[in-house]
Amino acid sequence: MSGWEVRLSNSRKVPYFYNNETQQSVWEPPSDLTAEQIKALPGSSLLEPKEVRASHILVKHSGSRRPSSWKEPKITRSKEEAIAILRGYEAEIGTSAEKFGSLARKHSDCSSHDHDGDLGWFGPGQMQKPFQDAAFSLRVGEISSVVETQSGVHLILRTG
């Protein structure tokens, strides 16, 4: 690991990698380090986000915690049907955040549909665990595969 540590940039307020031996600093993890070595670096806790921002598309089903939405007073589709609907959206979205927002506005069963699915910033313990785990594991701009929670099934786009 020869001299690497993680520091917090005062100007950008994001972590960076600094090598005490060479005085080299880089934004991206050094390519000669494994994921385990990076986690073992001094200051590596700075790499874990305290909060993330995400948007989602929620498709509820009959087994959802509250099987109703702004679009439908009583949702009767099965979980399998809900997943199939999301897979269709997933194929349509590709990697386009704009398309994601457009589909969320039109089809999401969550009241966040008014804001293109934007849920704002949230930290640990504020969302159902499967949703939280998925959102925190994504990189900014990345879209999850189907995530199941008590609320229904989701596609998640990490935006911050």
Secondary structure, DSSP 4 states (H G I P E B T S, - for coil): -TTEEEEE-TTT-SEEEEETTT--EESSPPTTS-HHHHHTSTTGGGGS-S-EEEEEEEE--TTSSS---SS-SS----HHHHHHHHHHHHHHHTT-HHHHHHHHHHH-SSGGGGGTTEEEEE-TTSS-HHHHHHHHHSPTT-B---EEETTEEEEEEE--
